[in-house]
Amino acid sequence: MSTTLFVVMQLSILAYALVAGVFLAFSDFIMRSLAITGGVGGVEAMQAINREVFRWIFMTLFLGMAGLSLFIAGYSWVELNGPAGMLIFVSALVYLIGCFGVTVIFNVPMNQALAGMELSSEATRDYWLQTYVPRWTFWNSVRTGAAALSAALLLFGLLWMTQAQTQQV
C-alpha cells in the first residue's frame, strides 16, 4: 500500500469517528432535548436542522465517506489479503450499509415526512412524539454504532497490516 493511500485510510478513521460523534450527540441528548419541548419546539428545531444539514461540512463528510468507503471496499477486496484486508473491507461495508444505507432507507424518509407537517397540528405532535423521535433515534443509534465500528475496524486493520509488515522485515 502506498504512503498516500495509507494516509487516506488514516484520515478515513478520523472521518468515520467524526460522523459517529455527530450521530452520537443526536442519540444521546439532542433528540431527548427536542422531545421534551412537547412537540412544536422540537418539530420546528428538527425541521430547521434537516434543512441546514445540507449546507455544511457534515454532509460533505458524510457523503464523501460513502464514496471513499466504496473505494476502500474495492481496493481492499482486490489488493489486500489476510485478516487485515478483511477488516478493512468490512469497515467500508459497515459504513455503507449501517450508516449510509440506514440514512437513506430510514432517517431521510422520516425527515421528509416531518418537513411537510404543520407545526401546530395535533397529528404532527403525535407523529413527533410517538413515531418520529423513538424510531429516528433508534436508527440514528444504528448509524452511530456503524460509523464507530467502521473507524475501529479500519484502525485495527491498518494496525494489523503494519504489524505484519514489521514482522516480515
TIKETOR-784532 format. One line per field, with one value per residue: residue in one letter; residue number from 1; x, y, z of N, C-alpha, C, O, CB in turn. Coordinates in steps of 0.1 Angstrom, whole numbers. Glycine has a CB too. Example, Ala and Ser with C-alpha at 12.3 -4.5 7.8 and 13.67 -1.06 7.14 Angstrom:
% residues 2
r <- (A/S)
k <- (1/2)
n.x <- (132/128)
n.y <- (-57/-22)
n.z <- (78/71)
ca.x <- (123/137)
ca.y <- (-45/-11)
ca.z <- (78/71)
c.x <- (132/129)
c.y <- (-33/0)
c.z <- (78/79)
o.x <- (142/134)
o.y <- (-33/11)
o.z <- (85/80)
cb.x <- (113/141)
cb.y <- (-45/-6)
cb.z <- (90/57)
END
This chain:
% residues 169
r <- (M/S/T/T/L/F/V/V/M/Q/L/S/I/L/A/Y/A/L/V/A/G/V/F/L/A/F/S/D/F/I/M/R/S/L/A/I/T/G/G/V/G/G/V/E/A/M/Q/A/I/N/R/E/V/F/R/W/I/F/M/T/L/F/L/G/M/A/G/L/S/L/F/I/A/G/Y/S/W/V/E/L/N/G/P/A/G/M/L/I/F/V/S/A/L/V/Y/L/I/G/C/F/G/V/T/V/I/F/N/V/P/M/N/Q/A/L/A/G/M/E/L/S/S/E/A/T/R/D/Y/W/L/Q/T/Y/V/P/R/W/T/F/W/N/S/V/R/T/G/A/A/A/L/S/A/A/L/L/L/F/G/L/L/W/M/T/Q/A/Q/T/Q/Q/V)
k <- (1/2/3/4/5/6/7/8/9/10/11/12/13/14/15/16/17/18/19/20/21/22/23/24/25/26/27/28/29/30/31/32/33/34/35/36/37/38/39/40/41/42/43/44/45/46/47/48/49/50/51/52/53/54/55/56/57/58/59/60/61/62/63/64/65/66/67/68/69/70/71/72/73/74/75/76/77/78/79/80/81/82/83/84/85/86/87/88/89/90/91/92/93/94/95/96/97/98/99/100/101/102/103/104/105/106/107/108/109/110/111/112/113/114/115/116/117/118/119/120/121/122/123/124/125/126/127/128/129/130/131/132/133/134/135/136/137/138/139/140/141/142/143/144/145/146/147/148/149/150/151/152/153/154/155/156/157/158/159/160/161/162/163/164/165/166/167/168/169)
n.x <- (9/6/21/5/-21/-22/-22/-46/-64/-59/-69/-95/-103/-105/-125/-147/-150/-156/-181/-196/-195/-211/-236/-238/-242/-268/-283/-277/-283/-295/-319/-334/-336/-350/-374/-385/-396/-422/-434/-441/-419/-397/-403/-401/-374/-361/-370/-356/-329/-328/-330/-307/-285/-277/-262/-237/-204/-208/-224/-209/-188/-201/-213/-190/-175/-191/-186/-158/-157/-167/-145/-125/-135/-135/-107/-95/-107/-96/-68/-57/-50/-56/-63/-61/-67/-94/-106/-104/-119/-144/-149/-155/-178/-195/-199/-211/-235/-246/-245/-247/-266/-287/-294/-305/-326/-342/-339/-339/-365/-382/-375/-383/-410/-416/-408/-429/-450/-475/-468/-484/-503/-522/-519/-493/-479/-484/-472/-446/-439/-447/-439/-418/-396/-388/-383/-366/-345/-337/-328/-309/-291/-282/-268/-248/-234/-225/-208/-189/-180/-169/-147/-132/-127/-113/-91/-80/-75/-56/-35/-30/-21/2/17/21/37/59/69/77/100)
n.y <- (-12/22/51/74/63/50/71/83/64/65/90/85/70/89/105/87/84/111/114/95/107/130/118/104/125/133/110/107/132/153/147/138/162/178/164/168/193/192/191/213/230/212/199/221/229/205/204/227/219/197/210/227/209/201/222/224/213/188/172/170/155/132/122/121/102/80/76/73/50/31/30/21/-4/-17/-15/-29/-54/-62/-57/-63/-88/-115/-114/-86/-72/-81/-70/-43/-42/-50/-28/-7/-17/-18/9/17/2/2/29/48/35/30/56/65/47/48/72/95/93/97/122/137/133/146/172/182/187/204/227/233/213/186/160/162/166/141/123/132/127/100/85/96/106/82/62/75/81/55/44/63/57/32/41/56/35/20/38/42/16/12/29/17/-9/-3/10/-12/-29/-16/-14/-41/-48/-32/-43/-69/-63/-52/-74/-90/-78)
n.z <- (0/-8/5/4/1/25/43/35/44/71/76/70/91/111/100/99/127/134/121/135/160/157/152/176/194/187/193/220/235/220/206/228/242/223/223/248/246/240/216/194/195/193/169/151/155/146/120/110/115/97/73/73/75/50/40/51/64/74/57/35/45/54/30/14/27/21/-6/-5/10/-7/-25/-7/0/-25/-32/-10/-13/-38/-37/-11/13/36/72/79/55/53/75/69/45/56/73/55/43/65/71/47/46/73/80/58/42/61/67/42/38/62/80/63/49/71/79/57/58/81/74/59/76/95/120/143/144/158/148/139/163/176/157/159/187/191/170/153/170/187/167/148/164/172/147/142/162/154/131/144/158/136/122/142/146/120/120/141/131/107/118/134/113/97/117/121/96/95/116/106/84/97/111/90/81)
ca.x <- (0/13/20/-7/-33/-22/-26/-60/-71/-58/-78/-108/-106/-109/-138/-157/-152/-164/-195/-201/-197/-223/-248/-239/-248/-282/-289/-275/-290/-302/-333/-341/-339/-360/-386/-391/-402/-436/-439/-439/-405/-389/-405/-396/-360/-357/-372/-345/-317/-328/-327/-294/-275/-273/-254/-224/-194/-212/-230/-197/-181/-210/-214/-177/-171/-197/-178/-145/-159/-167/-131/-118/-140/-129/-93/-92/-111/-87/-54/-53/-54/-55/-72/-61/-75/-108/-111/-105/-131/-157/-151/-161/-192/-203/-203/-220/-248/-251/-246/-253/-279/-298/-298/-313/-338/-350/-339/-343/-379/-389/-372/-391/-424/-417/-407/-442/-460/-478/-463/-494/-513/-522/-513/-478/-474/-485/-462/-433/-436/-450/-432/-405/-385/-383/-378/-355/-334/-332/-320/-297/-281/-276/-258/-237/-226/-219/-197/-178/-174/-161/-135/-124/-123/-103/-79/-74/-70/-43/-26/-26/-12/15/24/25/48/71/74/84/113)
ca.y <- (0/34/60/83/55/47/84/85/54/70/101/79/66/101/109/78/88/123/111/88/117/138/109/101/137/133/99/109/143/163/142/138/176/183/157/174/206/189/190/223/235/201/197/233/228/194/208/236/211/189/219/232/199/200/233/225/203/174/165/167/145/120/117/118/89/69/74/68/36/23/29/13/-18/-22/-16/-40/-67/-66/-56/-67/-102/-119/-108/-71/-68/-84/-60/-30/-44/-50/-15/1/-22/-14/23/18/-4/6/43/55/28/33/70/66/39/50/85/105/94/103/137/143/133/157/185/187/187/217/228/233/202/175/149/164/163/127/117/136/120/86/78/102/106/69/55/82/79/41/43/71/50/22/48/59/23/16/47/40/3/13/35/8/-19/3/12/-25/-35/-9/-18/-55/-48/-26/-53/-80/-58/-51/-87/-96/-71)
ca.z <- (0/-9/17/2/4/40/50/33/53/85/77/70/105/118/94/104/141/134/117/147/171/154/154/190/201/185/200/234/242/212/204/241/245/214/226/260/243/239/202/184/195/188/154/144/155/138/106/107/114/85/62/74/74/36/37/59/62/78/46/26/52/54/16/9/33/14/-18/-1/15/-19/-29/3/-2/-37/-30/0/-19/-49/-34/2/17/50/82/79/44/55/85/61/37/64/78/45/42/77/69/35/49/86/82/46/38/71/65/30/39/74/85/53/47/83/78/46/63/91/68/53/86/101/134/154/142/168/141/139/177/178/149/165/200/192/159/148/180/190/155/142/174/171/135/144/171/145/124/154/160/124/119/152/143/108/125/148/121/98/127/136/100/94/127/118/84/98/124/97/76/106/114/78/78)
c.x <- (9/12/8/-19/-33/-27/-41/-68/-71/-68/-93/-112/-111/-123/-149/-160/-159/-178/-202/-204/-209/-235/-249/-246/-263/-289/-288/-283/-298/-317/-341/-345/-350/-374/-393/-398/-417/-442/-434/-425/-395/-390/-399/-381/-355/-359/-360/-332/-317/-326/-312/-283/-269/-263/-240/-215/-198/-216/-218/-189/-188/-211/-200/-172/-179/-190/-164/-146/-160/-153/-124/-122/-134/-114/-89/-96/-101/-73/-49/-57/-52/-65/-72/-69/-90/-114/-113/-117/-144/-159/-158/-176/-201/-208/-213/-234/-254/-252/-253/-266/-290/-303/-308/-326/-347/-350/-344/-359/-387/-386/-381/-406/-426/-416/-420/-453/-462/-475/-473/-504/-511/-516/-498/-472/-474/-474/-448/-430/-438/-442/-418/-394/-380/-377/-366/-343/-328/-323/-307/-286/-275/-265/-246/-228/-219/-207/-186/-172/-165/-147/-126/-119/-112/-90/-72/-68/-56/-32/-21/-17/2/23/29/37/61/77/81/98/123)
c.y <- (12/43/69/75/52/59/86/76/59/82/96/74/78/106/100/82/101/122/104/97/126/130/106/113/137/122/101/120/152/159/142/153/181/176/163/188/204/189/201/228/225/199/209/232/217/197/217/228/203/197/223/222/198/211/234/213/189/166/161/155/132/114/113/105/77/66/68/53/27/20/19/-1/-24/-25/-28/-53/-72/-67/-62/-81/-104/-112/-92/-66/-70/-74/-46/-31/-43/-36/-6/-4/-18/0/24/13/2/21/50/48/30/47/71/59/43/65/96/105/100/118/144/143/145/171/191/189/201/217/226/222/191/162/150/161/148/120/120/127/105/78/83/100/92/62/61/80/65/40/51/64/38/29/52/47/19/25/44/26/4/19/25/-4/-15/5/-2/-31/-29/-13/-32/-56/-42/-36/-64/-75/-56/-64/-94/-90/-76)
c.z <- (0/3/16/6/19/47/48/42/67/86/77/84/113/113/99/119/142/131/129/158/169/157/169/198/199/193/215/241/233/210/217/244/236/218/238/258/241/225/193/183/189/173/146/144/146/123/101/106/101/72/62/72/60/33/44/57/65/66/36/32/51/40/10/15/26/1/-15/4/3/-25/-20/2/-14/-37/-21/-6/-30/-45/-21/5/32/59/81/67/46/65/77/52/44/69/68/43/53/75/58/39/62/88/70/43/48/70/53/32/51/77/76/51/59/83/68/51/73/85/63/63/91/116/145/153/153/161/141/153/180/170/155/178/199/181/156/158/183/178/149/151/173/159/135/152/163/137/132/155/148/121/129/149/130/112/132/139/112/106/129/124/96/104/124/106/87/107/115/89/84/109/102/75/88)
o.x <- (19/2/1/-28/-44/-34/-48/-79/-80/-75/-102/-124/-122/-131/-160/-172/-168/-187/-214/-214/-216/-245/-261/-254/-270/-299/-297/-289/-307/-326/-353/-356/-359/-384/-405/-404/-425/-454/-425/-419/-386/-380/-392/-375/-345/-351/-355/-324/-306/-321/-306/-272/-258/-256/-233/-219/-193/-213/-218/-185/-183/-209/-199/-165/-174/-187/-160/-137/-156/-150/-117/-114/-129/-110/-81/-89/-98/-66/-37/-67/-47/-74/-83/-77/-98/-125/-123/-125/-153/-171/-167/-185/-212/-219/-223/-244/-265/-260/-263/-276/-301/-315/-319/-337/-359/-361/-352/-365/-397/-396/-386/-413/-436/-423/-422/-464/-453/-478/-471/-513/-500/-509/-491/-462/-464/-467/-440/-419/-430/-439/-408/-383/-368/-366/-356/-331/-316/-312/-297/-274/-263/-254/-234/-216/-208/-197/-174/-159/-155/-137/-114/-107/-102/-79/-60/-58/-47/-20/-9/-7/12/36/40/46/72/89/90/106/135)
o.y <- (13/41/72/81/52/58/90/80/57/83/103/75/77/110/105/82/102/128/108/97/128/135/106/111/140/124/97/117/158/167/146/155/189/183/164/193/214/187/200/229/228/198/206/235/219/193/216/231/203/192/224/225/194/210/243/204/180/155/150/146/121/102/103/97/66/54/59/45/15/9/10/-11/-35/-35/-36/-63/-84/-76/-65/-86/-95/-105/-86/-57/-62/-69/-39/-21/-36/-31/1/4/-15/3/31/19/7/25/56/55/33/49/77/64/42/71/104/116/107/125/154/153/152/180/203/192/209/207/219/221/188/155/140/154/143/111/111/122/98/66/76/95/90/56/55/78/63/35/48/66/35/23/51/48/14/20/44/25/-3/15/24/-7/-22/2/-3/-38/-36/-15/-35/-63/-48/-37/-69/-83/-59/-65/-102/-96/-71)
o.z <- (7/11/26/13/25/57/57/47/74/97/82/87/120/121/102/123/151/138/133/165/178/163/173/206/209/200/223/251/238/212/217/249/241/217/239/267/241/223/185/173/182/166/136/133/139/115/90/97/94/62/51/68/58/22/41/49/59/64/31/25/48/38/3/8/26/-2/-22/2/4/-28/-24/2/-14/-41/-25/-4/-31/-49/-19/-1/39/54/83/68/41/63/80/51/40/71/72/42/51/78/59/35/62/96/72/40/44/71/55/28/49/78/79/51/57/86/70/48/72/90/63/59/93/123/154/162/157/168/142/154/185/175/156/179/206/182/157/155/182/179/146/147/174/160/130/150/165/135/127/154/149/117/125/150/130/107/129/141/110/101/128/125/92/100/125/106/82/105/117/87/79/110/104/69/87)
cb.x <- (-10/9/33/-7/-33/-7/-18/-63/-65/-44/-76/-109/-93/-99/-137/-152/-139/-157/-196/-192/-184/-223/-246/-225/-242/-285/-283/-261/-280/-295/-333/-333/-326/-357/-383/-381/-397/-444/-453/-448/-401/-392/-421/-401/-355/-364/-385/-344/-317/-341/-336/-292/-281/-284/-261/-228/-182/-223/-240/-188/-178/-224/-221/-167/-173/-212/-176/-138/-172/-176/-124/-120/-156/-132/-86/-99/-125/-89/-50/-58/-46/-41/-69/-46/-71/-110/-100/-92/-130/-155/-137/-154/-192/-195/-191/-215/-246/-243/-231/-243/-276/-292/-286/-306/-334/-344/-325/-336/-384/-383/-357/-390/-428/-405/-397/-446/-457/-494/-455/-502/-511/-536/-519/-475/-483/-499/-462/-433/-445/-464/-441/-407/-390/-394/-389/-358/-338/-344/-328/-301/-289/-287/-264/-243/-235/-229/-202/-184/-185/-168/-137/-133/-135/-107/-83/-84/-80/-45/-32/-39/-19/13/14/14/45/67/63/75/112)
cb.y <- (0/42/69/87/42/43/96/81/40/75/111/67/60/113/109/63/88/133/102/76/125/143/96/98/150/131/86/111/150/165/128/132/185/179/142/175/212/200/189/235/238/189/197/246/225/181/215/247/201/182/232/239/185/201/246/226/207/174/173/179/148/124/127/129/89/73/87/76/36/30/42/18/-18/-13/-4/-37/-65/-56/-42/-58/-112/-116/-112/-66/-76/-98/-58/-28/-58/-60/-8/-1/-38/-16/31/10/-19/1/49/54/13/30/79/60/24/43/89/103/80/97/139/134/120/156/184/178/178/220/240/246/195/172/148/178/171/122/123/151/125/83/79/116/113/61/54/97/83/32/46/85/44/16/61/63/12/17/62/40/-7/22/47/1/-24/16/18/-34/-33/6/-17/-63/-39/-13/-59/-84/-45/-43/-96/-93/-56)
cb.z <- (12/-22/18/-13/-4/44/44/18/51/88/65/60/113/115/79/103/148/124/104/151/172/139/146/196/195/170/197/237/249/199/198/252/243/200/229/271/230/247/202/187/209/195/152/151/170/141/104/118/126/84/62/88/79/27/41/74/71/89/39/25/67/58/7/14/48/10/-26/10/24/-30/-30/17/-2/-49/-25/13/-25/-60/-35/13/9/55/96/77/32/61/96/53/30/75/81/32/41/90/65/24/51/96/84/35/38/85/62/18/41/85/90/40/44/96/75/33/69/102/56/42/97/99/136/153/128/173/127/135/187/174/135/169/210/190/146/144/193/196/144/141/188/170/123/149/183/136/118/167/165/112/120/166/141/98/134/159/113/92/140/143/89/94/141/116/73/106/135/88/69/119/119/65/80)
END
